[in-house]
Every structure is written in structure tokens, then in C-alpha cells.
Amino acid sequence: MPMTTSFLGASLRSPVMIASGPASHDVNQIASAEEHGAGAIVLKTVCSDKFAYMRQWPRPRYKLLDWDKQIGGRSKQFTLFAFEQGYSGTLADYWTFIEEAKKHAHVPIIGSAFADSAEDWAYLAANIERCGADAIEMDISSPHRPGSLEFETTFVAGIQAVVASVKIPVLVKLASTPDLLHQCIVSEQCGASAVTLCNRMRGIDIDIEEQKPILHGYYGGIGGPWAKYYTMMHVAEAAQHLSIPISATGGTMTGEDVIKYILLGATTVQVLSAVMVNGWDAVAAMNRDIESYMQRKQIQSLDDIRGKALRQMTKPEKIQRWPGEPKSGARNVWK
Ligand SMILES: Cc1cc2nc3c(=O)[nH]c(=O)nc-3n(C[C@H](O)[C@H](O)[C@H](O)COP(=O)(O)O)c2cc1C
């Protein structure tokens, strides 16, 4: 049964896309992603020249935290901590990267950019379009973005400038913040074609022997399988208010996770950590999981289940509540 997914005017063979990052930084990774069944690829984010320092990264820049650590011998989780900022080449290198990717790829290629002024955004977007990218994703949500760039003062103008300067679809990638729904709505009003929810959060970890922060000694991006739960909440919330599609990203490890996002209203799901920790086979495995789920549940098209769980969500005032534990008696007798 086909997993074909219509997204931003393209027909994707799978809803599973490669998210922007180290798995989409080099042109030969495009072939690996395709070979393993990715539906589309978002390239590593390029920064405007003002942020050229973000093109160099510390070494090492990744650490798997709590990998294989069992808590009390029972639960198991991990966090991927990383400090990797923009694409490591120059803008000219990035334009060539897109052109080369487009020459060989059979799946849509999405360029990704970061800037802090409307002028720079428009410049990056126009070049990404000129080099043949099928869409542009605006990474306005990186856990590494500098200073105190605000959505209303910095990014709204950026979205408007990008939408005005290109004809290709514009995705706006947002982070988990208390006003995320508002940012989604404003992005749609500014003409975004889709939102990508959610970028990773900023975190820190401490080496208790050295009594200092790990790795480069500063905050890093954090994510892991646990990230899907708050991202699913954001997707559910956004899906109830937006008419543009949602590309979900965060904590997807299996095809089951992809299906959960689709049941909550996402159109596509962008994955990265699973590829970093389990290799490209993770993508093929997700596709197999989705196919077998579709067969088992007799689903003809993913469109048939999109948002189905969302429609089953109740309202807070309708939650069936239990009258409660007794407040006196044995419960309050100190032994
Ligand atoms: C090492 C690393 C580098 C990343 N670089 C970028 C980036 O350049 N641009 C971007 O928009 N997101 C970047 N991301 C975020 C991913 O694109 C993705 O949205 C996020 O990791 C959540 O998906 P996952 O849980 O499947 O990894 C990066 C993530 C990691 C782990």
C-alpha cells in the first residue's frame, strides 16, 4: 500500500524526510538518504555571512547522554547533546551543494537558511531558489541562535521578506515555546506554506568529576526519543488552528512514531537523531513499519488517518474524573 504523501505540491514516496543537520551536509549523503527511502531532504542550514563564525564547530561536538543507562534497572532513554551550528562552507559552497544535489536527486531538496535581517533572508532565499531547491526552510528556531532575537521583532519581517522574494514554498521551522501556536498562526498569515515543529531545545550537562560543563563548556542542542511527546502536543495544537501542512520533527525513532504524528495531523515527519544513532537503515525500518501498519489496519492512504487521533481528543471539561480518595480515616492515621 502506498505511503505516497502530497506535500507542498510534490508527491513524496514516503512521509519520512531527512531533517536539516549532519546527515544532509554533504552531497553524497543525498544518495544514501534516497537509497534508504527518504521522501525528501532538508539540507543543513546555511547562515548569512554575518554569522560566518557559526561555520566552524568545536570538536568533539556530539555526546550521547544516558545512552544505555538504566534508571533503577528499569527505564531506558537517551539524549543527544550537540553543538553544531551552520553549514561549514561558504555561501558559494552552499549554492554548489544545492546545484549538485539537484542534478542527482530524485526526491525534493529543501534548502535551509538562517539570518537576522529581512535583507539577508531575502538574499539567501533568492539564491536557494536560483540554485534549484524545491523549497526553503527558515530555521528561525535553532537552539544555537545568537543573542536575543525575537520572533515579533526579527523573524516576522524575515518571513515576509522571504515569502515576497521567492516563488518556491517556504517552511518556517519553529521551536517549542509558550507562544508557539501564535508563531504558527503568524507564520501562516505571513504566507508560509508549511510549519516545521519543533526544533531542538537548548540544554546543558555537567561533568561532576571535573565540576564543569561537558564538551565545549556551553549550552548545546538537546533532543532524544523523549522529545516526541511535547512535539506531538504542539503538532496537535497547531493542527487544530492551521490550514497549512505541518512537518513534525522531534524524537522520531520508529515508524510507529511517524504514524503517531500523522494521526495527530502532521503531513510529513523529519528525522535526524535516529539516523545519527542507528544509521540510514533507520529510515528504511520506519518505512517498513509504516507499510506493515497500513497493511494490518487496511489503510489505503495516509490521508485517511491524518488527524484521526486529534478528532478523538476530548476537552478538559469533558474528562471523566473520579470522585477521589477518601480524605479521612486510615489515610490520615500516622503509624
Ligand atoms: C547535530 C544536529 C545538528 C542539527 N542542525 C540543524 C540545522 O542546521 N538546522 C536545523 O534547522 N535543524 C538542525 N537540527 C535539528 C534537526 O533538523 C531536527 O529537527 C531535530 O534534531 C529533531 O529531530 P530528531 O529528534 O529526529 O533528531 C540539528 C540537530 C542535530 C542533532
The ligand as an SDF file (V2000), in Angstrom:
LIG
                    3D

 31 33  0  0  0  0  0  0  0  0999 V2000
   23.6650   17.5700   15.4040 C   0  0  0  0  0  0  0  0  0  0  0  0
   22.4070   18.2760   14.9490 C   0  0  0  0  0  0  0  0  0  0  0  0
   22.5050   19.3250   14.0560 C   0  0  0  0  0  0  0  0  0  0  0  0
   21.3520   19.9870   13.6300 C   0  0  0  0  0  0  0  0  0  0  0  0
   21.4450   21.0100   12.7500 N   0  0  0  0  0  0  0  0  0  0  0  0
   20.3340   21.6510   12.3270 C   0  0  0  0  0  0  0  0  0  0  0  0
   20.4060   22.6890   11.3770 C   0  0  0  0  0  0  0  0  0  0  0  0
   21.4800   23.0520   10.8740 O   0  0  0  0  0  0  0  0  0  0  0  0
   19.2530   23.3010   11.0220 N   0  0  0  0  0  0  0  0  0  0  0  0
   18.0500   22.9320   11.5230 C   0  0  0  0  0  0  0  0  0  0  0  0
   17.0240   23.5220   11.1560 O   0  0  0  0  0  0  0  0  0  0  0  0
   17.9460   21.9290   12.4130 N   0  0  0  0  0  0  0  0  0  0  0  0
   19.0500   21.2830   12.8090 C   0  0  0  0  0  0  0  0  0  0  0  0
   18.9340   20.2460   13.6950 N   0  0  0  0  0  0  0  0  0  0  0  0
   17.6010   19.8270   14.1630 C   0  0  0  0  0  0  0  0  0  0  0  0
   17.0970   18.6740   13.2890 C   0  0  0  0  0  0  0  0  0  0  0  0
   16.8770   19.1200   11.9760 O   0  0  0  0  0  0  0  0  0  0  0  0
   15.7800   18.0690   13.8290 C   0  0  0  0  0  0  0  0  0  0  0  0
   14.7280   18.9810   13.6340 O   0  0  0  0  0  0  0  0  0  0  0  0
   15.8570   17.7110   15.3110 C   0  0  0  0  0  0  0  0  0  0  0  0
   17.0650   17.0310   15.5860 O   0  0  0  0  0  0  0  0  0  0  0  0
   14.6560   16.8640   15.7590 C   0  0  0  0  0  0  0  0  0  0  0  0
   14.5960   15.6560   15.0730 O   0  0  0  0  0  0  0  0  0  0  0  0
   15.2000   14.2840   15.6730 P   0  0  0  0  0  0  0  0  0  0  0  0
   14.6980   14.1350   17.0570 O   0  0  0  0  0  0  0  0  0  0  0  0
   14.7100   13.2280   14.7100 O   0  0  0  0  0  0  0  0  0  0  0  0
   16.6930   14.4440   15.6550 O   0  0  0  0  0  0  0  0  0  0  0  0
   20.0850   19.5790   14.1190 C   0  0  0  0  0  0  0  0  0  0  0  0
   20.0110   18.5170   15.0250 C   0  0  0  0  0  0  0  0  0  0  0  0
   21.1490   17.8560   15.4390 C   0  0  0  0  0  0  0  0  0  0  0  0
   21.0330   16.6920   16.3640 C   0  0  0  0  0  0  0  0  0  0  0  0
  1  2  1  0
  2  3  1  0
  2 30  2  0
  3  4  2  0
  4  5  1  0
  4 28  1  0
  5  6  2  0
  6  7  1  0
  6 13  1  0
  7  8  2  0
  7  9  1  0
  9 10  1  0
 10 11  2  0
 10 12  1  0
 12 13  2  0
 13 14  1  0
 14 15  1  0
 14 28  1  0
 15 16  1  0
 16 17  1  0
 16 18  1  0
 18 19  1  0
 18 20  1  0
 20 21  1  0
 20 22  1  0
 22 23  1  0
 23 24  1  0
 24 25  2  0
 24 26  1  0
 24 27  1  0
 28 29  2  0
 29 30  1  0
 30 31  1  0
M  END
$$$$
